[in-house]
Structure formats: structure tokens, C-alpha cells
Amino acid sequence: MINVAINGYGRIGRNVLRALYESAQNNEIKIVAINDLAPANVNAHLTQFDSVHGQFSQKVTLAENTMLIGNDEITLTQERDPANLPWKALNVDIVLECTGLFTSRDAA
């Protein structure tokens, strides 16, 4: 299992999550964390309801700083500085940079 974090949960970040859940690769790749500055309830709502793609295929709920999709628990953070993110503690293997801000190795 590959543990993935999404940094930036705008249109691209949400579409990445949706694509992973709708693909056969969902058994091999697990989203364990999402970092975004928007409130958790807004991100959960935008995951469940998309103006282009329609309603998400699974129920999305919140429990404190965790978004629940089916049996999956996704930790939500709101950290502006990527150096402060708890990727190691969350056993993240790969971070998908979806903010558009960190486009070089030095910036990341």
C-alpha cells in the first residue's frame, strides 16, 4: 500500500482524490492526509458535491480533523508552511503538490 498526502485541496487536489477512489488502483494507493487552508467542513462538502462531476460516489463525513470516506480516515491539516507538516508521523510515502505554489525543489 502506498500512503499519499495531498497538499492543496482546490480543484486539482479534489480531482486527484476522486480519480483515485474511482479507479481500480484504490486498493494499492491510500490517501492518508490532506493539507488545505480552507475549513474542514468546506472541503468535505466540496468533496461530496462537485459542480462538474456531480455527487461523489461515497458518503463523506467529518470527525474533528478527519474526513471519513467509507472506511477510510483521512487526516486534515491547515498548515501554510510545508516544512511543518506531519508527513513522517502519518507514514506518508508520496506528497502530491496541488497548491501550484511550490513549483521547484527549493520552494518545496
Phi and psi restraints in degrees (value plus and minus 20) as a CYANA .aco file:
   2 ILE   PHI    -121.7   -81.7
   2 ILE   PSI     101.7   141.7
   3 ASN   PHI    -110.1   -70.1
   3 ASN   PSI     104.5   144.5
   4 VAL   PHI    -138.9   -98.9
   4 VAL   PSI     122.2   162.2
   5 ALA   PHI    -136.6   -96.6
   5 ALA   PSI     127.2   167.2
   6 ILE   PHI    -131.4   -91.4
   6 ILE   PSI     101.6   141.6
   7 ASN   PHI    -124.3   -84.3
   7 ASN   PSI      86.5   126.5
   8 GLY   PHI      83.4   123.4
   8 GLY   PSI      93.3   133.3
   9 TYR   PHI    -139.9   -99.9
   9 TYR   PSI      25.9    65.9
  10 GLY   PHI    -102.7   -62.7
  10 GLY   PSI    -171.1  -131.1
  11 ARG   PHI     -76.7   -36.7
  11 ARG   PSI     -65.3   -25.3
  12 ILE   PHI     -87.8   -47.8
  12 ILE   PSI     -67.7   -27.7
  13 GLY   PHI     -78.7   -38.7
  13 GLY   PSI     -63.6   -23.6
  14 ARG   PHI     -86.7   -46.7
  14 ARG   PSI     -58.3   -18.3
  15 ASN   PHI     -88.6   -48.6
  15 ASN   PSI     -53.0   -13.0
  16 VAL   PHI     -82.6   -42.6
  16 VAL   PSI     -67.9   -27.9
  17 LEU   PHI     -79.4   -39.4
  17 LEU   PSI     -67.8   -27.8
  18 ARG   PHI     -80.3   -40.3
  18 ARG   PSI     -64.6   -24.6
  19 ALA   PHI     -82.8   -42.8
  19 ALA   PSI     -61.1   -21.1
  20 LEU   PHI     -86.0   -46.0
  20 LEU   PSI     -60.1   -20.1
  21 TYR   PHI     -91.2   -51.2
  21 TYR   PSI     -47.0    -7.0
  22 GLU   PHI    -112.2   -72.2
  22 GLU   PSI     -22.6    17.4
  23 SER   PHI    -121.3   -81.3
  23 SER   PSI     145.6   185.6
  24 ALA   PHI     -91.9   -51.9
  24 ALA   PSI     -34.8     5.2
  25 GLN   PHI     -95.2   -55.2
  25 GLN   PSI     -25.3    14.7
  26 ASN   PHI     -78.7   -38.7
  26 ASN   PSI     -44.1    -4.1
  27 ASN   PHI     -99.6   -59.6
  27 ASN   PSI     -33.8     6.2
  28 GLU   PHI    -127.3   -87.3
  28 GLU   PSI     -41.1    -1.1
  29 ILE   PHI    -144.3  -104.3
  29 ILE   PSI     109.3   149.3
  30 LYS   PHI    -144.0  -104.0
  30 LYS   PSI     106.0   146.0
  31 ILE   PHI    -102.2   -62.2
  31 ILE   PSI      98.8   138.8
  32 VAL   PHI    -128.1   -88.1
  32 VAL   PSI     -35.4     4.6
  33 ALA   PHI    -176.1  -136.1
  33 ALA   PSI     128.7   168.7
  34 ILE   PHI    -153.3  -113.3
  34 ILE   PSI     109.0   149.0
  35 ASN   PHI    -131.5   -91.5
  35 ASN   PSI     103.3   143.3
  36 ASP   PHI    -177.5  -137.5
  36 ASP   PSI     128.2   168.2
  37 LEU   PHI     -99.8   -59.8
  37 LEU   PSI     -36.7     3.3
  38 ALA   PHI     -89.7   -49.7
  38 ALA   PSI     133.9   173.9
  39 PRO   PHI     -80.3   -40.3
  39 PRO   PSI     128.2   168.2
  40 ALA   PHI     -77.5   -37.5
  40 ALA   PSI     -60.7   -20.7
  41 ASN   PHI     -85.5   -45.5
  41 ASN   PSI     -53.1   -13.1
  42 VAL   PHI     -88.3   -48.3
  42 VAL   PSI     -65.8   -25.8
  43 ASN   PHI     -83.5   -43.5
  43 ASN   PSI     -58.2   -18.2
  44 ALA   PHI     -84.1   -44.1
  44 ALA   PSI     -64.4   -24.4
  45 HIS   PHI     -82.7   -42.7
  45 HIS   PSI     -64.9   -24.9
  46 LEU   PHI     -88.1   -48.1
  46 LEU   PSI     -44.6    -4.6
  47 THR   PHI     -91.7   -51.7
  47 THR   PSI     -63.9   -23.9
  48 GLN   PHI     -90.2   -50.2
  48 GLN   PSI     -58.2   -18.2
  49 PHE   PHI    -145.7  -105.7
  49 PHE   PSI      99.9   139.9
  50 ASP   PHI    -141.9  -101.9
  50 ASP   PSI     112.1   152.1
  51 SER   PHI     -88.3   -48.3
  51 SER   PSI     -42.6    -2.6
  52 VAL   PHI    -119.1   -79.1
  52 VAL   PSI     -67.9   -27.9
  53 HIS   PHI    -111.5   -71.5
  53 HIS   PSI     -28.7    11.3
  54 GLY   PHI      64.2   104.2
  54 GLY   PSI    -182.3  -142.3
  55 GLN   PHI     -95.3   -55.3
  55 GLN   PSI     119.6   159.6
  56 PHE   PHI     -84.8   -44.8
  56 PHE   PSI     127.0   167.0
  57 SER   PHI     -90.5   -50.5
  57 SER   PSI     -37.0     3.0
  58 GLN   PHI    -143.0  -103.0
  58 GLN   PSI     138.4   178.4
  59 LYS   PHI     -93.5   -53.5
  59 LYS   PSI     116.6   156.6
  60 VAL   PHI    -136.1   -96.1
  60 VAL   PSI     104.3   144.3
  61 THR   PHI    -152.6  -112.6
  61 THR   PSI     149.5   189.5
  62 LEU   PHI    -141.8  -101.8
  62 LEU   PSI     125.1   165.1
  63 ALA   PHI    -160.3  -120.3
  63 ALA   PSI      78.6   118.6
  64 GLU   PHI      35.2    75.2
  64 GLU   PSI    -137.4   -97.4
  65 ASN   PHI    -117.8   -77.8
  65 ASN   PSI      13.0    53.0
  66 THR   PHI    -152.3  -112.3
  66 THR   PSI     110.2   150.2
  67 MET   PHI    -116.9   -76.9
  67 MET   PSI     109.7   149.7
  68 LEU   PHI    -125.8   -85.8
  68 LEU   PSI     104.3   144.3
  69 ILE   PHI    -146.2  -106.2
  69 ILE   PSI      88.1   128.1
  70 GLY   PHI      41.3    81.3
  70 GLY   PSI    -146.1  -106.1
  71 ASN   PHI    -113.9   -73.9
  71 ASN   PSI     -17.7    22.3
  72 ASP   PHI    -107.6   -67.6
  72 ASP   PSI     116.4   156.4
  73 GLU   PHI    -130.0   -90.0
  73 GLU   PSI     102.1   142.1
  74 ILE   PHI    -135.5   -95.5
  74 ILE   PSI      97.6   137.6
  75 THR   PHI     -91.5   -51.5
  75 THR   PSI     112.4   152.4
  76 LEU   PHI    -127.4   -87.4
  76 LEU   PSI     112.0   152.0
  77 THR   PHI    -147.3  -107.3
  77 THR   PSI     140.3   180.3
  78 GLN   PHI    -152.1  -112.1
  78 GLN   PSI      45.1    85.1
  79 GLU   PHI    -131.4   -91.4
  79 GLU   PSI     104.8   144.8
  80 ARG   PHI     -93.9   -53.9
  80 ARG   PSI     -56.2   -16.2
  81 ASP   PHI    -116.0   -76.0
  81 ASP   PSI      92.7   132.7
  82 PRO   PHI     -80.3   -40.3
  82 PRO   PSI     -43.0    -3.0
  83 ALA   PHI     -86.0   -46.0
  83 ALA   PSI     -41.1    -1.1
  84 ASN   PHI    -114.7   -74.7
  84 ASN   PSI     -17.9    22.1
  85 LEU   PHI     -97.5   -57.5
  85 LEU   PSI     123.7   163.7
  86 PRO   PHI    -107.1   -67.1
  86 PRO   PSI      25.2    65.2
  87 TRP   PHI     -78.5   -38.5
  87 TRP   PSI     -62.0   -22.0
  88 LYS   PHI     -84.2   -44.2
  88 LYS   PSI     -64.3   -24.3
  89 ALA   PHI     -83.1   -43.1
  89 ALA   PSI     -48.0    -8.0
  90 LEU   PHI    -112.8   -72.8
  90 LEU   PSI     -14.8    25.2
  91 ASN   PHI      37.7    77.7
  91 ASN   PSI      20.8    60.8
  92 VAL   PHI     -97.4   -57.4
  92 VAL   PSI     110.2   150.2
  93 ASP   PHI    -112.0   -72.0
  93 ASP   PSI     -58.7   -18.7
  94 ILE   PHI    -158.2  -118.2
  94 ILE   PSI     116.3   156.3
  95 VAL   PHI    -129.4   -89.4
  95 VAL   PSI     106.8   146.8
  96 LEU   PHI    -113.7   -73.7
  96 LEU   PSI      95.2   135.2
  97 GLU   PHI    -104.6   -64.6
  97 GLU   PSI      86.2   126.2
  98 CYS   PHI    -138.2   -98.2
  98 CYS   PSI      -7.7    32.3
  99 THR   PHI    -101.7   -61.7
  99 THR   PSI     -48.7    -8.7
 100 GLY   PHI      63.4   103.4
 100 GLY   PSI     -20.9    19.1
 101 LEU   PHI    -108.3   -68.3
 101 LEU   PSI     -54.7   -14.7
 102 PHE   PHI    -126.2   -86.2
 102 PHE   PSI      62.9   102.9
 103 THR   PHI    -120.5   -80.5
 103 THR   PSI     -16.3    23.7
 104 SER   PHI    -156.1  -116.1
 104 SER   PSI     141.0   181.0
 105 ARG   PHI     -80.7   -40.7
 105 ARG   PSI     -60.4   -20.4
 106 ASP   PHI     -84.4   -44.4
 106 ASP   PSI     -58.8   -18.8
 107 ALA   PHI     -91.1   -51.1
 107 ALA   PSI     -52.1   -12.1
